[in-house]
Amino acid sequence: VGTVTQPDGTYNLSVPSDATTIVFSFVGMTSQEVAIEGRTSISVALESDAVDVDEVVVVAYGKAKKSAFTGSAAVIKADAIENRQVSNVSQALSGQVAGVQVRSSTGQPGTSAKIRIRGMGSISSSSEPLYVVDGVPFDGDISSISTQDIESMTVLKDAASNALYGARGANGVVMITTKKGKSGEARISFEAKFGVNQRGVDEYDIMTNPSMYYEKSYEGYYNNYIYEKNNTPAEAHQLANDFMLSDKGLIYNIYSYPEGQNLIGVDGKINPNATLGRKHGDDYYLINDDWYDEVFGANQSRQEYNLSVSGANDKMNYYMSFNYLDDAGIISNSGFKRLTTRLKADYQVRKWLKVNGNVSYANSESTYPGDQTGLSSKNLFYLTRIVAPIYPLYVRGADGNVIVDDEGHTLYDYGTKEYPGLDRPVMGIANPVSDLKLDKRSYKSDIFSLKGGADFQIIEGLSLNVNAALDLDLTGTLDKSNAYYGQSAEYGGSIYRRNRRSETLNIQQLLNYSKQFGNHSFTVLVGHETYDYRTRYLSGSKQMIYDKESEEISNGILKPSVYSGYSDYFVEGYLSRIQYDLKGKYFASASYRRDGSSKFAEGNKWGNFWSLGASWLLNKEVFLEGVDFINLLKLKASYGVQGNDNLYYSAAVTGENGGPVTNYYPYADQYDIKNANDKFALEQSYVGNKNITWETSYNLNVGTEFTLFNSRLSGSFEYFNRRVDGMLFYRKVPAHSGFIQYPDNIGEMENKGIDISLNGTIIRTNQIEWDLAINATHFKNEILSLPPEFPKEGYQTGTRIWKVGGSIYDQYVPVYMGVEETTGNSMWKTYDEETKEYGTTTDFSLANDNRFDIGTTLPDLQGGISTTVRGFGFDFSVSATYQIGGQVYDYAYRLLMHGGNNRNVGSNWHKDVLNSWSADNTNTDVPKVNYNDPYTNAFSDRWFTDASFFSINNITLGYTIPKSITDRAGLGSVRVYGVADNVALFSKRKGLDPRQSYSGTTDFVYSPIRTISGGVKVTF
């Protein structure tokens, strides 16, 4: 016990008479033990125990020095996360870590990106990583965590890193560590940023000129009459004009021209006497609208505010925050609002007891319009692209003004005789612009996360850590289809509500023991963990709404429907790990975990998972003494086994957001209760398999890490091989059985490749520092074995083919051979089994029977690059991702390159169709447009495009006001900045976004959002 008696920091101490040593300690400092026998005064200077974040890795159930770590992990610092304007932290991983691929199938604010770590972990089961927040697996919505609360994210990539997570760590682990206080006085930080959202990917180069569209449509009809029906040119000209504007053609005519003349002349061009705009009857006026500009022309807003209070002393550490985000998206009734708060603290109650708590709450509302993917008539991103530039968006009166109905609603053209007598041939009964204003689909969530723990120091070197975490997610869904206009108005509108409660209880008991014997150091961990997940939901719906503005089910009267259900999932695990250190330069680790899962039947519940790892610090060897430019040089290797039990239902079963649905009882037959003449009837809906068990991954990692030239250059090179055995998969069964599939463990697959990370300081002076980082990943996916009943030539599934030696993303499609020069018809490749010769055909049915393996859609190389320059108070950073090679199925481009046939009447064209075959243009690979040819854009390798891209993810420019100025104002620091996210995408074709999926398929999806903001951060 001591008290300060002099300004110079001298202490008077009273100690027991039998004391021989005094231990001096202070928070943030390295403790010192000093012998006091025979001494009357002692002088001690404590040194900081702070270890640079680059030297510490957050690992499973603890931390480790990076130099001693035998596994593979990468750390993303707070500043890299905070710079990203994302509403879901998973999106901040893009381009940051070698071996991590990030894909976003939708730009809807608040949605999670799809993360893959070192390839695809499975075929039918989950390939998603496990998220661990502050040491405890997190099963809540990751969007509930504010990026401003995150201190770091660590991605664990190999078995030595994540085998201790057993069943849930097979696809890698993302460790999120939230902020805590720093020593000293309380610190208050406030940040505000405001910006605008824009569409982040440009539209395809589609036709926007109505005359161009009419002329090309005329050509399709004309070619039909000339080449298919053998009419004379004069006859074909008149028939094409007449048919094009008939009720079987485009129907809408928005040009005015003299009576008795045609819209298209004999030269195939628009009538020079035609003027845009035409009166329709006595009460209406027809003219086209720019659907894209009307929808995406105006910017939406994004605003974010963050407040935190933190501090620490020798007993307590605390961090408290409040965060608010309002992201309006880029289309009507689409956005994400979130209010979060967090209180994190730990307290040294006694020398032998330290307690901690971490409580967070998030209230969010996501207005998430449905059907914003695929070919839905409500998909704004589909219809604005596919609708021809000759159709109006609005209904206009004779004066040309847009009509407003008696209830104040703008009147939109649904193509169902809003203009009397006119039925739009493309997407009739549809106007998503109107639907998005009148319909409503939202998710309101209250998410609570409560964590608490205690560290007991039992004896020197032995501690017990007990943790408990409860995650509670209360989400209410509203899906209202309006009763005013469109398809839903035909049945008076509808209201659907669903309330879901999910809770996860995770409890850990961890016993740690550390001991050093001379040059030998051991750390041993043994523990027990239980994970209990439960979800309950209740839903109901009705049609025919009385009050059209109401959002309550009781307001409807027709087709009442109610449903409820539950799912339970339980995992129990026993774990252990030993880490060994010899002389601070030889390291070894071994871990073992035994998990039992409720998803499997008795006899198959338990799985054993383990890892072995070793590393060697060469820079500490005698033979490298005096090599001053080497700061760290490490060799490492690890091998381990992990399991996966997360089997999805088939692709036909999707959740409310269109994502896969986990099957919690795959071993059991499942039934639906039906009404059979007011008596109970059970209808089997799923065939289970009691013999299925863990999908098992065998992971090898070998690599080197280095730091050179006084830490000016650092990086790593790693080889990985990830083999998956007993893959969870749905086998097909004969149709007469009444079912199409059942779950089973089949085959083997591997992902093998290399990760490279390089970080360098190009310039480092007293005034300026310029850093550059780049990472790259190359991997190959290969099927090693398949069940013997699978065809040797390959198992066809959709457009893919699975065969030994191939990839799960190998494409099996007809091969396009260009255009037949004399006819302008499409040609495809054929193969004659008897003669063993290749040929061509213009018959697509024959081509479809002659498919070929065109290889995988997976890229050859992918990664990220970032750079930061700091100097004179300024900071400037740029981060980007890239991909080289691979193929992407450009589905949107295919639909835009139709031949004008009757299935595509009224659909827009890509301008590449202007190069279609004609008598004057025979040297082209674009077939002629022809109203009678349904195979002009038939599925083939023609629509597979180079998947390479370069994406500028973030640009940030900031300025920190000099401390001499802020001190006078009583402020710690003030930084003002501008930031832009999703700045630009460069790909093979304008409008093409290869980042949508891992399968190499694009779709009509909610576009990524470009956000440009300005902000200020004040700390005092």
Beta strands, then each sheet from edge to edge (+ up, - down):
strand 1: 2-4
strand 2: 11-13
strand 3: 21-24
strand 4: 32-35
strand 5: 56-59
strand 6: 62-65
strand 7: 73-77
strand 8: 100-103
strand 9: 114-117
strand 10: 130-133
strand 11: 136-137
strand 12: 150-156
strand 13: 173-178
strand 14: 184-199
strand 15: 255-256
strand 16: 275-276
strand 17: 278-280
strand 18: 284-286
strand 19: 300-312
strand 20: 316-327
strand 21: 335-350
strand 22: 353-367
strand 23: 440-459
strand 24: 462-481
strand 25: 494-517
strand 26: 520-545
strand 27: 556-582
strand 28: 586-597
strand 29: 606-617
strand 30: 630-644
strand 31: 670-675
strand 32: 680-686
strand 33: 695-708
strand 34: 713-732
strand 35: 741-764
strand 36: 768-785
strand 37: 795-797
strand 38: 800-802
strand 39: 810-813
strand 40: 816-819
strand 41: 826-832
strand 42: 837-841
strand 43: 852-856
strand 44: 861-871
strand 45: 874-884
strand 46: 887-889
strand 47: 944-946
strand 48: 949-960
strand 49: 973-987
strand 50: 1009-1019
sheet 1: 1+ 2-
sheet 2: 3+ 4-
sheet 3: 5+ 6-
sheet 4: 7+ 12- 13+ 10+ 11-
sheet 5: 8+ 9-
sheet 6: 14+ 19- 20+ 21- 22+ 23- 24+ 25- 26+ 27- 28+ 29- 30+ 33- 34+ 35- 36+ 44- 45+ 48- 49+ 50- 14+
sheet 7: 15+ 16-
sheet 8: 17+ 18-
sheet 9: 31+ 32-
sheet 10: 37+ 38-
sheet 11: 39+ 43-
sheet 12: 40+ 41- 42+
sheet 13: 46+ 47-
end
